[in-house]
Protein backbone atom coordinates (compact mmCIF):
# COMPACT_ATOMS: atom_id res chain seq x y z
CA UNK A 1 0.00 0.00 0.00
CA UNK A 2 2.66 2.55 0.89
CA UNK A 3 4.34 1.91 -2.46
CA UNK A 4 1.05 2.45 -4.29
CA UNK A 5 0.45 5.68 -2.39
CA UNK A 6 3.96 6.85 -3.29
CA UNK A 7 3.38 6.10 -6.96
CA UNK A 8 0.00 7.85 -6.88
CA UNK A 9 1.47 10.88 -5.17
CA UNK A 10 4.24 11.04 -7.73
CA UNK A 11 1.69 10.80 -10.55
CA UNK A 12 -0.40 13.58 -9.02
CA UNK A 13 2.68 15.75 -8.62
CA UNK A 14 3.68 15.15 -12.23
CA UNK A 15 0.15 15.96 -13.38
CA UNK A 16 0.18 19.16 -11.33
CA UNK A 17 3.48 20.21 -12.89
CA UNK A 18 2.17 19.44 -16.37
CA UNK A 19 -1.03 21.41 -15.69
CA UNK A 20 1.00 24.37 -14.38
CA UNK A 21 3.22 24.38 -17.46
CA UNK A 22 0.21 24.02 -19.77
CA UNK A 23 -1.69 26.87 -18.13
CA UNK A 24 1.31 29.18 -17.76
CA UNK A 25 1.31 31.90 -20.46
CA UNK A 26 3.82 31.25 -23.21
CA UNK A 27 6.88 33.47 -23.18
CA UNK A 28 6.47 36.42 -25.54
CA UNK A 29 8.45 36.20 -28.79
CA UNK A 30 11.86 37.91 -28.67
CA UNK A 31 12.26 41.52 -29.71
CA UNK A 32 14.33 41.70 -32.89
CA UNK A 33 16.30 44.81 -33.88
CA UNK A 34 17.60 46.14 -37.16
CA UNK A 35 20.00 49.07 -37.53
CA UNK A 36 22.03 50.67 -40.29
CA UNK A 37 23.06 53.89 -42.04
CA UNK A 38 20.69 55.82 -44.32
CA UNK A 39 20.11 59.35 -45.65
CA UNK A 40 23.25 60.70 -44.01
CA UNK A 41 22.03 59.37 -40.64
CA UNK A 42 20.77 56.02 -39.32
CA UNK A 43 17.70 53.85 -38.88
CA UNK A 44 16.64 51.63 -35.98
CA UNK A 45 13.75 49.16 -36.15
CA UNK A 46 12.34 46.89 -33.44
CA UNK A 47 9.77 44.19 -34.20
CA UNK A 48 8.37 40.93 -32.90
CA UNK A 49 5.59 38.41 -33.41
CA UNK A 50 4.92 34.71 -33.56
CA UNK A 51 6.38 33.45 -36.80
CA UNK A 52 7.97 36.81 -37.63
CA UNK A 53 10.60 36.57 -40.38
CA UNK A 54 14.22 36.39 -39.27
CA UNK A 55 16.23 39.57 -38.87
CA UNK A 56 18.36 38.80 -41.93
CA UNK A 57 15.28 38.66 -44.19
CA UNK A 58 13.76 41.83 -42.72
CA UNK A 59 17.07 43.66 -42.99
CA UNK A 60 17.06 42.86 -46.70
CA UNK A 61 13.49 44.13 -47.06
CA UNK A 62 14.36 47.38 -45.27
CA UNK A 63 17.54 47.93 -47.26
CA UNK A 64 15.69 47.40 -50.53
CA UNK A 65 13.16 50.13 -49.69
CA UNK A 66 15.74 52.57 -48.36
CA UNK A 67 17.94 51.92 -51.39
CA UNK A 68 15.02 52.62 -53.72
CA UNK A 69 14.19 55.91 -51.99
CA UNK A 70 17.86 56.93 -51.90
CA UNK A 71 18.36 56.21 -55.61
CA UNK A 72 15.23 58.22 -56.40
CA UNK A 73 15.57 61.41 -54.37
CA UNK A 74 18.92 61.62 -52.55
CA UNK A 75 20.60 65.02 -52.72
CA UNK A 76 23.76 63.48 -51.25
CA UNK A 77 24.61 61.63 -54.47
CA UNK A 78 24.95 62.93 -58.01
CA UNK A 79 23.48 59.87 -59.70
CA UNK A 80 20.01 59.89 -58.07
CA UNK A 81 17.01 60.54 -60.30
CA UNK A 82 16.30 63.81 -58.49
CA UNK A 83 19.91 64.95 -58.85
CA UNK A 84 19.64 64.41 -62.62
CA UNK A 85 16.35 66.33 -62.66
CA UNK A 86 17.93 69.22 -60.78
CA UNK A 87 20.93 69.29 -63.11
CA UNK A 88 18.77 69.40 -66.23
CA UNK A 89 18.19 72.84 -67.72
CA UNK A 90 14.68 74.23 -68.16
CA UNK A 91 13.43 76.90 -70.53
CA UNK A 92 10.15 78.81 -70.06
CA UNK A 93 8.37 76.17 -72.14
CA UNK A 94 9.27 73.64 -69.46
CA UNK A 95 11.18 70.39 -69.11
CA UNK A 96 9.83 66.97 -68.10
CA UNK A 97 11.68 63.85 -67.06
CA UNK A 98 10.54 60.30 -66.33
CA UNK A 99 10.88 59.69 -62.61
CA UNK A 100 10.59 56.69 -60.27
CA UNK A 101 7.57 56.12 -58.07
CA UNK A 102 9.21 57.49 -54.89
CA UNK A 103 10.07 60.83 -56.51
CA UNK A 104 6.56 61.25 -57.92
CA UNK A 105 4.90 60.32 -54.61
CA UNK A 106 7.03 62.83 -52.74
CA UNK A 107 6.54 65.56 -55.32
CA UNK A 108 2.76 65.17 -55.18
CA UNK A 109 2.75 65.42 -51.39
CA UNK A 110 5.10 68.41 -51.43
CA UNK A 111 2.81 70.20 -53.87
CA UNK A 112 -0.19 69.42 -51.66
CA UNK A 113 1.54 70.86 -48.57
CA UNK A 114 2.61 73.94 -50.53
CA UNK A 115 -0.93 74.54 -51.75
CA UNK A 116 -2.61 73.92 -48.37
CA UNK A 117 -0.13 76.13 -46.48
CA UNK A 118 -0.33 79.10 -48.81
CA UNK A 119 3.32 78.65 -49.78
CA UNK A 120 4.82 78.18 -46.30
CA UNK A 121 6.03 74.70 -47.28
CA UNK A 122 8.46 74.83 -50.19
CA UNK A 123 10.64 72.02 -51.53
CA UNK A 124 12.61 74.23 -53.93
CA UNK A 125 14.69 76.18 -51.39
CA UNK A 126 17.89 74.16 -51.79
CA UNK A 127 19.84 76.97 -53.55
CA UNK A 128 18.76 79.43 -50.84
CA UNK A 129 19.79 77.02 -48.07
CA UNK A 130 23.19 76.65 -49.67
CA UNK A 131 23.51 80.43 -49.93
CA UNK A 132 22.93 80.65 -46.17
CA UNK A 133 25.64 78.06 -45.52
CA UNK A 134 23.52 74.93 -45.04
CA UNK A 135 25.28 72.25 -47.07
CA UNK A 136 25.89 68.51 -46.80
CA UNK A 137 29.52 69.09 -45.83
CA UNK A 138 30.68 67.47 -42.60
CA UNK A 139 33.20 70.25 -42.06
CA UNK A 140 32.58 72.58 -39.09
CA UNK A 141 30.31 75.49 -40.03
CA UNK A 142 32.18 78.79 -40.08
CA UNK A 143 30.63 82.23 -39.53
CA UNK A 144 29.55 83.73 -42.85
CA UNK A 145 27.88 86.85 -44.25
CA UNK A 146 24.21 86.85 -45.22
CA UNK A 147 23.33 86.81 -48.94
CA UNK A 148 22.89 90.36 -50.19
CA UNK A 149 19.85 91.76 -51.98
CA UNK A 150 21.25 90.94 -55.44
CA UNK A 151 21.93 87.34 -54.43
CA UNK A 152 18.41 86.95 -53.03
CA UNK A 153 16.92 88.41 -56.20
CA UNK A 154 18.90 85.91 -58.25
CA UNK A 155 17.77 83.05 -55.99
CA UNK A 156 14.12 83.95 -56.58
CA UNK A 157 14.60 83.09 -60.25
CA UNK A 158 15.63 79.57 -59.22
CA UNK A 159 13.04 78.81 -56.53
CA UNK A 160 9.28 78.45 -56.30
CA UNK A 161 6.89 75.50 -56.17
CA UNK A 162 4.76 77.12 -58.87
CA UNK A 163 7.45 75.99 -61.32
CA UNK A 164 7.05 72.32 -60.36
CA UNK A 165 4.36 69.87 -61.46
CA UNK A 166 3.70 66.16 -61.82
CA UNK A 167 2.51 65.06 -65.24
CA UNK A 168 1.71 61.37 -65.45
CA UNK A 169 4.93 59.50 -64.72
CA UNK A 170 7.03 62.62 -65.23
CA UNK A 171 8.25 65.44 -63.04
CA UNK A 172 8.27 68.79 -64.82
CA UNK A 173 9.74 72.25 -64.17
CA UNK A 174 9.33 75.58 -65.92
CA UNK A 175 12.36 77.29 -64.32
CA UNK A 176 15.88 76.15 -63.28
CA UNK A 177 14.71 75.09 -59.83
CA UNK A 178 16.45 72.56 -57.59
CA UNK A 179 14.13 70.30 -55.63
CA UNK A 180 14.80 68.40 -52.41
CA UNK A 181 12.38 66.32 -50.37
CA UNK A 182 14.43 66.06 -47.18
CA UNK A 183 11.49 67.34 -45.11
CA UNK A 184 9.32 64.33 -46.05
CA UNK A 185 11.60 61.62 -47.47
CA UNK A 186 12.33 59.89 -44.15
CA UNK A 187 8.64 59.77 -43.27
CA UNK A 188 7.85 58.39 -46.71
CA UNK A 189 10.46 55.65 -46.27
CA UNK A 190 9.02 54.74 -42.87
CA UNK A 191 5.53 54.38 -44.32
CA UNK A 192 6.84 52.16 -47.10
CA UNK A 193 8.68 49.97 -44.58
CA UNK A 194 5.62 49.77 -42.31
CA UNK A 195 3.45 48.72 -45.26
CA UNK A 196 5.93 45.98 -46.18
CA UNK A 197 6.04 44.73 -42.59
CA UNK A 198 2.24 44.52 -42.58
CA UNK A 199 2.32 42.55 -45.86
CA UNK A 200 4.65 40.06 -44.16
CA UNK A 201 2.36 39.78 -41.15
CA UNK A 202 4.62 41.73 -38.79
CA UNK A 203 2.09 43.97 -37.03
CA UNK A 204 4.17 44.83 -33.95
CA UNK A 205 6.99 47.17 -34.89
CA UNK A 206 8.65 50.48 -34.08
CA UNK A 207 10.41 52.11 -37.03
CA UNK A 208 12.77 55.09 -36.69
CA UNK A 209 14.55 56.69 -39.64
CA UNK A 210 16.72 59.81 -39.13
CA UNK A 211 14.75 60.65 -35.99
CA UNK A 212 11.24 60.27 -37.42
CA UNK A 213 9.32 57.41 -35.86
CA UNK A 214 6.19 55.29 -36.32
CA UNK A 215 4.78 52.60 -34.05
CA UNK A 216 2.36 49.74 -34.65
CA UNK A 217 0.98 47.18 -32.21
CA UNK A 218 2.75 46.68 -28.88
CA UNK A 219 5.98 45.60 -27.27
CA UNK A 220 6.46 41.94 -26.35
CA UNK A 221 4.12 41.23 -23.47
CA UNK A 222 1.48 43.71 -24.62
CA UNK A 223 2.82 46.98 -23.20
CA UNK A 224 2.66 49.94 -25.58
CA UNK A 225 5.72 51.26 -27.36
CA UNK A 226 6.91 54.36 -25.50
CA UNK A 227 8.99 57.06 -27.17
CA UNK A 228 10.47 60.35 -26.03
CA UNK A 229 9.79 63.76 -27.53
CA UNK A 230 13.17 65.44 -27.41
CA UNK A 231 13.61 68.72 -25.56
CA UNK A 232 15.15 71.45 -27.78
CA UNK A 233 18.47 71.68 -25.93
CA UNK A 234 21.76 72.56 -27.61
CA UNK A 235 24.26 70.47 -25.73
CA UNK A 236 22.23 67.51 -24.45
CA UNK A 237 19.66 64.93 -25.47
CA UNK A 238 16.79 64.88 -23.02
CA UNK A 239 13.19 63.74 -23.34
CA UNK A 240 10.66 66.54 -23.06
CA UNK A 241 7.82 64.05 -22.73
CA UNK A 242 7.33 60.29 -22.96
CA UNK A 243 4.28 59.13 -24.93
CA UNK A 244 2.78 55.78 -25.97
CA UNK A 245 2.87 55.17 -29.71
CA UNK A 246 0.69 52.71 -31.61
CA UNK A 247 -0.93 53.27 -34.98
CA UNK A 248 0.71 56.69 -35.03
CA UNK A 249 3.86 58.46 -36.20
CA UNK A 250 5.80 61.31 -34.57
CA UNK A 251 7.99 63.93 -36.18
CA UNK A 252 9.82 66.83 -34.55
CA UNK A 253 11.25 69.83 -36.39
CA UNK A 254 13.44 72.54 -34.90
CA UNK A 255 16.47 74.71 -35.54
CA UNK A 256 18.15 74.21 -32.18
CA UNK A 257 20.90 72.00 -33.64
CA UNK A 258 21.01 72.83 -37.36
CA UNK A 259 22.02 76.48 -37.31
CA UNK A 260 24.75 78.80 -38.57
CA UNK A 261 26.31 82.03 -37.37
CA UNK A 262 25.55 84.67 -40.00
CA UNK A 263 26.73 88.27 -39.54
CA UNK A 264 27.22 87.56 -35.87
CA UNK A 265 23.70 86.21 -35.35
CA UNK A 266 22.43 82.67 -34.98
CA UNK A 267 20.20 81.58 -37.86
CA UNK A 268 18.32 78.30 -38.22
CA UNK A 269 17.86 76.18 -41.34
CA UNK A 270 14.08 76.74 -41.67
CA UNK A 271 13.62 79.42 -44.35
CA UNK A 272 10.71 81.75 -45.04
CA UNK A 273 9.80 80.87 -48.65
CA UNK A 274 8.57 84.44 -49.28
CA UNK A 275 11.80 86.19 -48.27
CA UNK A 276 14.30 83.32 -48.69
CA UNK A 277 15.68 84.21 -45.25
CA UNK A 278 15.72 82.18 -42.01
CA UNK A 279 12.45 82.43 -40.10
CA UNK A 280 12.42 84.93 -37.26
CA UNK A 281 10.37 83.69 -34.32
CA UNK A 282 10.94 82.19 -30.88
CA UNK A 283 9.53 78.75 -31.61
CA UNK A 284 12.14 76.16 -30.62
CA UNK A 285 10.48 73.01 -31.97
CA UNK A 286 7.23 71.46 -33.16
CA UNK A 287 6.21 67.83 -32.80
CA UNK A 288 3.37 66.44 -34.90
CA UNK A 289 1.54 63.13 -34.48
CA UNK A 290 -0.27 61.64 -37.48
CA UNK A 291 -1.23 58.17 -38.76
CA UNK A 292 1.34 58.42 -41.57
CA UNK A 293 4.96 59.36 -40.96
CA UNK A 294 5.21 61.36 -44.20
CA UNK A 295 2.30 63.54 -43.09
CA UNK A 296 3.80 64.12 -39.63
CA UNK A 297 7.21 64.80 -41.20
CA UNK A 298 5.96 67.46 -43.61
CA UNK A 299 3.57 69.11 -41.16
CA UNK A 300 6.22 69.56 -38.48
CA UNK A 301 8.39 71.47 -40.98
CA UNK A 302 5.40 73.47 -42.23
CA UNK A 303 4.37 74.52 -38.71
CA UNK A 304 7.95 75.39 -37.81
CA UNK A 305 8.06 77.71 -40.82
CA UNK A 306 4.79 79.39 -39.77
CA UNK A 307 5.93 80.03 -36.20
CA UNK A 308 4.30 79.75 -32.80
CA UNK A 309 1.18 81.85 -33.47
CA UNK A 310 0.31 81.21 -37.12
CA UNK A 311 1.47 77.61 -36.81
CA UNK A 312 -0.72 76.91 -33.79
CA UNK A 313 -3.76 78.47 -35.45
CA UNK A 314 -3.14 76.48 -38.64
CA UNK A 315 -2.83 73.21 -36.71
CA UNK A 316 -5.76 73.81 -34.35
CA UNK A 317 -8.15 74.76 -37.14
CA UNK A 318 -7.29 71.61 -39.10
CA UNK A 319 -7.36 69.15 -36.20
CA UNK A 320 -3.61 68.50 -36.36
CA UNK A 321 -2.07 66.93 -33.25
CA UNK A 322 0.87 69.26 -32.61
CA UNK A 323 3.04 70.23 -29.65
CA UNK A 324 4.76 73.63 -29.76
CA UNK A 325 7.79 74.28 -27.54
CA UNK A 326 8.76 77.90 -26.87
CA UNK A 327 11.66 78.97 -24.63
CA UNK A 328 10.28 80.52 -21.46
CA UNK A 329 13.54 82.39 -20.95
CA UNK A 330 14.73 85.07 -23.33
CA UNK A 331 16.58 83.53 -26.28
CA UNK A 332 17.32 84.07 -29.94
CA UNK A 333 15.46 82.06 -32.59
CA UNK A 334 14.93 79.03 -30.40
CA UNK A 335 18.20 79.34 -28.48
CA UNK A 336 17.51 77.88 -25.06
CA UNK A 337 20.96 77.88 -23.53
CA UNK A 338 19.62 79.64 -20.43
CA UNK A 339 17.67 77.98 -17.64
CA UNK A 340 16.15 75.18 -19.74
CA UNK A 341 12.54 76.20 -19.06
CA UNK A 342 9.93 75.97 -21.80
CA UNK A 343 6.36 76.93 -22.42
CA UNK A 344 4.46 74.01 -23.91
CA UNK A 345 1.41 74.60 -26.07
CA UNK A 346 -0.50 71.60 -27.39
CA UNK A 347 -3.38 71.63 -29.84
CA UNK A 348 -6.67 70.03 -28.72
CA UNK A 349 -5.98 67.11 -31.06
CA UNK A 350 -2.59 66.51 -29.42
CA UNK A 351 -4.08 66.66 -25.91
CA UNK A 352 -6.74 64.16 -26.96
CA UNK A 353 -4.14 61.80 -28.41
CA UNK A 354 -1.64 62.22 -25.55
CA UNK A 355 -3.29 63.62 -22.38
CA UNK A 356 -0.90 66.26 -20.96
CA UNK A 357 1.22 65.41 -17.95
CA UNK A 358 3.37 68.44 -17.00
CA UNK A 359 6.93 67.47 -16.16
CA UNK A 360 9.90 69.11 -14.62
CA UNK A 361 11.24 72.09 -16.54
CA UNK A 362 8.04 72.97 -18.41
CA UNK A 363 4.99 75.11 -17.82
CA UNK A 364 1.58 74.82 -19.46
CA UNK A 365 -0.42 77.95 -20.36
Residue pairs with C-beta under 8 A, 6 or more apart in sequence:
28 48
28 220
28 221
28 222
29 48
29 49
29 50
29 52
29 220
30 48
30 220
31 46
31 47
31 48
31 219
31 220
32 46
32 47
32 48
32 52
32 54
32 55
32 58
33 44
33 45
33 46
33 55
34 43
34 44
34 45
34 46
34 47
34 55
34 58
34 59
34 62
35 42
35 43
35 44
35 45
36 42
36 43
36 59
36 62
36 63
36 66
37 43
38 66
38 70
38 189
38 209
38 210
39 66
39 70
39 74
39 76
39 185
39 186
39 189
39 209
39 210
40 76
40 136
40 210
41 209
41 210
41 211
42 210
43 62
43 66
43 207
43 208
43 209
43 210
44 208
45 58
45 62
45 193
45 205
45 206
45 207
45 208
46 205
46 206
47 58
47 197
47 202
47 204
47 205
47 206
48 204
48 205
48 219
48 220
49 201
49 202
49 203
49 204
49 217
51 201
52 58
52 201
52 202
53 61
53 200
53 202
58 197
58 200
58 202
61 193
61 196
61 197
61 200
62 193
65 189
65 192
65 193
65 196
66 189
66 193
66 209
68 100
68 102
69 102
69 185
69 188
69 189
69 192
70 77
70 80
71 79
71 80
71 81
71 100
72 80
72 81
72 82
72 99
72 100
72 101
72 102
72 103
73 80
73 81
73 82
73 102
73 103
73 106
73 180
73 181
73 185
74 80
74 82
74 83
75 82
75 83
75 86
75 126
75 136
75 180
75 182
76 136
77 83
78 87
81 97
81 99
81 100
81 103
82 99
82 103
82 179
82 180
82 181
84 97
85 97
85 99
85 103
85 171
85 173
85 179
86 126
86 177
86 178
86 179
88 95
88 97
89 95
89 176
90 163
90 173
90 174
90 175
90 176
90 177
92 174
92 175
93 174
94 172
94 173
94 174
95 172
95 173
95 174
96 167
96 170
96 171
96 172
97 170
97 171
97 172
98 169
98 170
99 107
99 169
99 170
99 171
102 188
102 192
103 171
103 181
104 166
104 169
104 171
105 188
106 181
106 184
106 185
106 188
106 294
107 123
107 164
107 166
107 171
107 179
107 181
108 166
109 184
109 188
109 294
109 298
110 121
110 123
110 161
110 164
110 179
110 181
110 183
110 184
110 298
111 161
111 164
111 165
111 166
113 121
113 184
113 298
113 299
113 302
114 121
114 122
114 123
114 161
117 302
117 305
117 306
117 314
119 161
119 273
119 274
120 273
120 302
120 305
120 306
121 183
121 273
121 298
121 301
121 302
121 305
122 159
122 160
122 161
122 271
122 273
123 161
123 164
123 179
123 180
123 181
123 183
124 158
124 159
124 160
124 161
124 163
124 164
124 177
124 178
124 179
125 159
125 180
125 271
125 273
125 276
126 178
126 179
126 180
127 155
127 158
127 159
127 178
128 147
128 152
128 155
128 159
128 271
128 276
129 135
129 269
129 271
131 147
131 151
131 155
131 276
132 146
132 147
132 260
132 262
132 267
132 269
132 271
132 277
132 278
133 141
133 142
133 144
133 260
133 262
134 258
134 260
134 269
141 260
141 261
143 260
143 261
143 262
143 264
144 260
144 261
144 262
145 262
145 263
146 262
146 263
146 267
146 277
147 155
147 276
152 275
152 276
152 277
155 276
156 276
157 175
157 176
158 175
158 176
158 177
158 178
159 177
159 273
159 276
160 175
160 177
163 173
163 174
163 175
163 177
164 171
164 172
164 173
164 177
164 179
165 171
165 172
165 173
165 174
166 172
171 179
173 179
181 188
183 253
183 297
183 298
183 301
184 294
184 297
184 298
184 301
186 209
186 210
186 211
186 212
186 293
186 297
187 209
187 212
187 249
187 251
187 292
187 293
187 294
187 295
187 296
187 297
187 298
188 293
188 294
188 297
189 209
190 207
190 208
190 209
190 212
190 213
190 214
190 249
190 293
190 294
191 214
191 249
191 292
191 293
191 294
193 207
193 209
194 205
194 207
194 214
194 216
194 293
197 203
197 205
197 207
197 216
198 216
203 216
203 217
204 216
204 217
204 218
204 219
204 220
205 215
205 216
205 217
206 213
206 214
206 215
206 216
206 225
206 227
206 245
207 213
207 214
207 215
207 293
211 251
211 252
212 249
212 250
212 251
212 293
212 296
212 297
213 227
213 245
213 249
213 250
213 251
213 293
214 245
214 248
214 249
214 250
214 292
214 293
215 224
215 225
215 227
215 245
215 246
215 247
215 248
215 249
216 246
216 247
217 225
217 246
218 224
218 225
218 246
219 225
224 244
224 245
224 246
225 244
225 245
225 246
226 242
226 243
226 244
226 245
227 242
227 243
227 245
227 250
228 239
228 240
228 241
228 242
228 243
229 239
229 240
229 241
229 242
229 243
229 250
229 252
229 287
229 323
230 237
230 238
230 239
230 240
230 252
230 285
231 238
231 239
231 240
231 325
231 340
231 342
231 361
232 240
232 254
232 256
232 284
232 285
232 325
232 327
232 334
232 336
232 342
233 256
233 336
233 340
234 256
234 257
234 335
234 336
234 337
235 337
240 325
240 342
240 344
240 359
240 362
241 323
241 354
241 357
241 359
243 250
243 354
244 354
247 291
248 289
248 290
248 291
248 353
249 289
249 290
249 291
249 292
249 293
249 295
249 296
249 297
250 287
250 288
250 289
250 296
251 287
251 288
251 290
251 293
251 296
251 297
251 299
251 300
252 285
252 286
252 287
252 288
252 300
253 270
253 285
253 286
253 300
253 301
253 303
253 304
254 268
254 284
254 285
254 286
254 304
254 325
254 334
255 268
255 269
255 270
255 278
255 279
255 284
255 304
255 333
255 334
256 268
256 284
256 285
256 334
256 335
256 336
258 268
258 269
259 266
259 267
259 268
259 269
259 333
260 266
260 267
260 269
261 267
262 278
265 332
266 332
266 333
266 335
267 278
267 333
268 278
268 279
268 333
268 334
269 278
270 278
270 279
270 301
270 304
270 305
271 277
271 278
271 279
271 305
272 278
272 279
272 280
272 305
273 305
278 333
279 304
279 305
279 307
279 333
280 333
281 307
281 308
281 333
282 308
282 326
282 327
282 331
282 333
282 334
283 304
283 307
283 308
283 311
283 324
283 325
283 326
283 334
284 325
284 326
284 327
284 331
284 334
284 336
284 342
285 304
285 324
285 325
285 334
286 300
286 303
286 304
286 311
286 322
286 323
286 324
286 325
287 300
287 322
287 323
287 325
288 295
288 296
288 299
288 300
288 303
288 315
288 320
288 321
288 322
288 323
289 296
289 321
289 322
289 350
289 353
289 354
290 296
290 299
290 320
290 321
299 315
299 320
299 322
300 322
302 311
302 314
303 311
303 312
303 314
303 315
303 320
303 322
303 324
304 311
305 311
306 314
308 324
308 326
308 345
311 322
311 324
312 322
312 324
312 345
312 347
314 320
315 321
315 322
315 347
315 349
316 347
316 348
316 349
319 348
319 349
320 347
320 349
321 347
321 349
321 350
321 352
321 353
321 354
322 346
322 347
322 349
322 350
323 344
323 345
323 346
323 347
323 350
324 344
324 345
324 346
325 342
325 343
325 344
326 342
326 343
326 345
327 334
327 335
327 336
327 338
327 341
327 342
327 343
328 339
328 341
328 342
328 343
328 363
329 336
329 338
329 339
329 341
330 338
331 337
331 338
336 342
340 361
341 361
341 362
341 363
342 361
342 362
342 363
343 362
343 363
343 364
343 365
344 356
344 358
344 362
344 363
344 364
344 365
345 364
345 365
346 354
346 356
356 364
358 364
